[in-house]
């Protein structure tokens, strides 16, 4: 029995998969609206890229929400690089 079923999720998906499904659905809906309700074969690489970006954002939010308050970027996970801060900046 999956954890999703135990917590009462009727479609049997884990909470992460529900978030990913919703992110993909939102992006596909947006892409269809942008393209007049039709995605041409030539547009598939761009649509796929945009869906991937949304999945990555969802995973990033999911991970940060699950990270303990004492979590650090030095625990083996790399975070985004903030290029606006200089290594030799003002102290």
C-alpha positions as CSV (number, residue, x, y, z in Angstrom):
1,X,0.0,0.0,0.0
2,X,1.5,3.4,-1.0
3,X,1.8,6.3,1.4
4,X,-0.4,8.4,-0.8
5,X,-3.2,5.9,-0.4
6,X,-2.7,5.9,3.4
7,X,-3.0,9.7,3.6
8,X,-6.2,9.6,1.6
9,X,-5.0,10.8,-1.8
10,X,-7.6,9.5,-4.2
11,X,-5.5,9.3,-7.3
12,X,-2.8,7.3,-5.5
13,X,0.0,9.7,-6.2
14,X,2.5,10.9,-3.7
15,X,2.4,14.5,-2.7
16,X,5.5,15.2,-4.8
17,X,4.0,13.5,-7.9
18,X,0.8,15.6,-7.4
19,X,2.9,18.8,-7.4
20,X,4.8,17.7,-10.5
21,X,1.6,16.7,-12.3
22,X,0.1,20.0,-11.5
23,X,3.2,21.9,-12.7
24,X,3.2,20.1,-16.0
25,X,-0.5,20.6,-16.5
26,X,-0.1,24.4,-15.7
27,X,2.7,24.8,-18.2
28,X,1.0,22.8,-20.9
29,X,-2.1,24.9,-20.4
30,X,0.0,28.1,-20.7
31,X,1.8,26.8,-23.8
32,X,-1.5,25.9,-25.5
33,X,-2.9,29.3,-24.7
34,X,0.2,30.9,-26.2
35,X,0.0,28.8,-29.4
36,X,-3.7,29.1,-30.2
37,X,-4.7,25.8,-28.7
38,X,-2.4,23.8,-30.9
39,X,1.2,22.7,-30.5
40,X,3.0,22.2,-33.7
41,X,5.6,19.4,-34.0
42,X,8.3,22.1,-34.6
43,X,7.4,23.6,-31.2
44,X,7.9,20.5,-29.1
45,X,11.5,21.2,-28.2
46,X,10.5,24.6,-26.7
47,X,7.4,23.2,-25.0
48,X,9.5,20.4,-23.5
49,X,12.1,22.9,-22.3
50,X,9.4,25.0,-20.6
51,X,7.8,22.0,-19.0
52,X,11.3,20.9,-17.7
53,X,11.9,24.4,-16.2
54,X,8.6,24.2,-14.3
55,X,9.4,20.7,-13.0
56,X,12.8,21.9,-11.9
57,X,11.2,24.9,-10.1
58,X,8.7,22.6,-8.4
59,X,11.5,20.3,-7.2
60,X,13.5,23.2,-5.9
61,X,10.6,24.5,-3.9
62,X,9.8,21.0,-2.7
63,X,13.3,20.4,-1.5
64,X,13.6,23.8,0.2
65,X,10.3,23.2,2.0
66,X,11.6,19.8,3.3
67,X,15.1,21.0,4.3
68,X,15.5,21.2,8.0
69,X,16.0,24.7,9.4
70,X,19.6,23.9,10.1
71,X,20.2,22.6,6.6
72,X,23.3,23.9,4.8
73,X,24.4,24.0,1.3
74,X,27.6,22.3,2.5
75,X,25.8,19.0,3.1
76,X,26.5,17.7,-0.4
77,X,23.7,19.5,-2.2
78,X,24.7,22.4,-4.4
79,X,22.4,25.4,-4.5
80,X,22.1,28.2,-7.0
81,X,25.1,30.5,-7.4
82,X,24.5,34.1,-6.4
83,X,26.8,35.9,-8.9
84,X,25.7,39.3,-7.5
85,X,27.9,38.8,-4.4
86,X,31.6,39.3,-4.8
87,X,34.0,37.0,-3.0
88,X,36.2,40.0,-2.1
89,X,33.2,42.2,-1.3
90,X,32.8,44.6,1.6
91,X,32.9,43.0,5.1
